[in-house]
């Protein structure tokens, strides 16, 4: 169902973007980079976090790590990663297929500044074998994301 919600999202908001479906899993950054023939940094990973009473998504480059100090400063509180069950319940997407598109619930989306280094990134598309090719700016526009700097320097 998750892939279908992403398919519907793009049909309504960006019909020019095609979902890429692969026969092999792209559930991890390394797997996705290998399958799509790109550097790991070009894989846009979506992290699901709880900050105070709010669940938020942060999209970062695939080889980046969150900097807890920057994250707390940007979001105003300490954040914790959601459990697998919480991720599915909040996003509607399975872990490994989480993306900021076609969400089960409306969630605030943030994009890390590190994504701007790429002309094109590949976030998942609601399943562990799907992705889209998109510019970081267009992804932020489509998801109404706010740009923040919350990752360690690479």
C-alpha positions as CSV (number, residue, x, y, z in Angstrom):
1,X,0.0,0.0,0.0
2,X,2.8,2.4,0.8
3,X,4.2,2.3,-2.8
4,X,0.7,3.1,-4.0
5,X,0.4,6.1,-1.7
6,X,3.7,7.5,-3.2
7,X,2.5,6.7,-6.7
8,X,-0.7,8.6,-6.0
9,X,1.3,11.5,-4.5
10,X,3.4,11.9,-7.6
11,X,0.3,11.5,-9.9
12,X,-1.3,14.4,-8.1
13,X,1.7,16.7,-7.5
14,X,4.5,15.8,-10.0
15,X,3.3,13.5,-12.8
16,X,6.6,14.1,-14.6
17,X,8.5,12.1,-11.9
18,X,8.7,8.3,-12.5
19,X,9.0,5.8,-9.7
20,X,11.9,3.4,-10.3
21,X,11.2,-0.1,-9.2
22,X,14.0,-2.6,-8.9
23,X,14.0,-6.4,-8.6
24,X,16.5,-6.3,-5.8
25,X,16.2,-4.5,-2.4
26,X,17.5,-1.0,-2.0
27,X,16.6,-0.9,1.7
28,X,20.0,0.4,2.9
29,X,22.1,3.3,1.6
30,X,24.9,0.9,0.5
31,X,22.4,-1.4,-1.4
32,X,20.6,1.6,-3.0
33,X,23.9,3.2,-4.1
34,X,25.1,0.0,-5.7
35,X,21.8,-0.8,-7.5
36,X,21.4,2.8,-8.8
37,X,25.1,3.3,-9.6
38,X,25.6,6.4,-7.5
39,X,27.7,7.5,-4.6
40,X,26.2,6.7,-1.2
41,X,25.8,10.4,-0.5
42,X,23.4,10.8,-3.3
43,X,20.9,8.4,-1.6
44,X,18.5,10.6,0.3
45,X,17.7,8.8,3.5
46,X,14.7,9.8,5.5
47,X,15.0,9.6,9.3
48,X,11.9,9.4,11.5
49,X,12.3,11.2,14.8
50,X,10.2,12.3,17.8
51,X,10.9,15.8,19.2
52,X,8.9,16.5,22.3
53,X,5.4,15.5,21.2
54,X,5.9,15.8,17.5
55,X,7.1,13.3,14.9
56,X,9.2,14.8,12.2
57,X,11.1,13.5,9.1
58,X,14.7,14.6,8.3
59,X,16.0,13.8,4.9
60,X,19.8,13.7,4.7
61,X,22.5,12.6,2.3
62,X,23.0,8.8,2.6
63,X,26.5,9.0,4.1
64,X,25.8,11.7,6.6
65,X,25.3,11.3,10.4
66,X,23.1,13.4,12.6
67,X,24.9,15.8,14.9
68,X,22.9,15.7,18.1
69,X,24.1,19.1,19.2
70,X,23.0,20.7,15.9
71,X,19.8,18.7,15.9
72,X,18.8,20.0,19.4
73,X,19.7,23.5,18.5
74,X,17.7,23.4,15.3
75,X,14.6,21.7,16.7
76,X,14.7,23.1,20.2
77,X,14.8,19.8,22.0
78,X,16.5,16.4,22.1
79,X,15.2,14.0,19.5
80,X,14.9,10.2,19.5
81,X,14.6,7.8,16.6
82,X,11.2,6.1,16.2
83,X,11.0,2.3,16.6
84,X,10.2,0.2,13.5
85,X,6.5,-0.1,14.5
86,X,6.3,3.7,15.1
87,X,7.9,4.4,11.7
88,X,5.3,2.3,9.9
89,X,2.4,3.7,12.0
90,X,3.3,7.3,11.4
91,X,4.6,7.3,7.8
92,X,2.8,4.3,6.4
93,X,6.1,3.2,4.8
94,X,8.3,0.3,5.8
95,X,11.7,0.9,7.2
96,X,14.0,0.9,4.1
97,X,11.3,2.5,2.0
98,X,10.6,5.6,4.1
99,X,10.4,8.8,2.2
100,X,8.7,12.2,2.6
101,X,6.1,11.5,-0.1
102,X,2.6,9.9,0.3
103,X,2.7,9.8,4.1
104,X,0.0,8.2,6.2
105,X,-0.1,11.2,8.5
106,X,0.9,14.8,7.8
107,X,4.4,15.3,9.2
108,X,6.8,18.2,9.3
109,X,9.7,17.5,6.9
110,X,13.2,18.9,7.1
111,X,15.9,18.6,4.5
112,X,19.5,18.8,5.6
113,X,21.7,21.4,3.9
114,X,24.1,18.6,2.8
115,X,21.7,17.5,0.1
116,X,22.3,20.7,-1.8
117,X,25.7,19.5,-2.9
118,X,24.0,17.2,-5.4
119,X,22.2,18.0,-8.6
120,X,20.0,14.9,-8.1
121,X,19.3,12.6,-5.2
122,X,17.5,9.3,-4.9
123,X,15.0,9.0,-2.0
124,X,13.1,5.8,-1.5
125,X,9.5,5.7,-2.8
126,X,7.5,3.8,-0.2
127,X,9.0,0.3,-0.6
128,X,12.3,-1.4,-0.1
129,X,12.8,-1.7,-3.9
130,X,11.7,1.7,-5.1
131,X,13.1,5.2,-5.5
132,X,12.8,8.4,-7.5
133,X,15.4,10.7,-9.0
134,X,14.8,14.3,-8.0
135,X,16.6,17.5,-7.4
136,X,17.0,18.3,-3.7
137,X,15.2,21.6,-4.2
138,X,12.2,20.0,-5.9
139,X,11.9,17.4,-3.2
140,X,11.9,20.2,-0.6
141,X,9.3,22.1,-2.5
142,X,7.0,19.1,-3.0
143,X,7.1,18.2,0.7
144,X,7.1,21.8,2.0
145,X,10.3,21.0,3.8
146,X,12.4,23.5,5.7
147,X,16.2,23.5,5.1
148,X,18.3,22.9,8.3
149,X,21.9,22.0,9.1
150,X,21.8,19.0,11.4
151,X,24.5,16.7,10.1
152,X,28.2,16.2,11.0
153,X,30.6,17.8,8.6
154,X,31.5,15.3,5.8
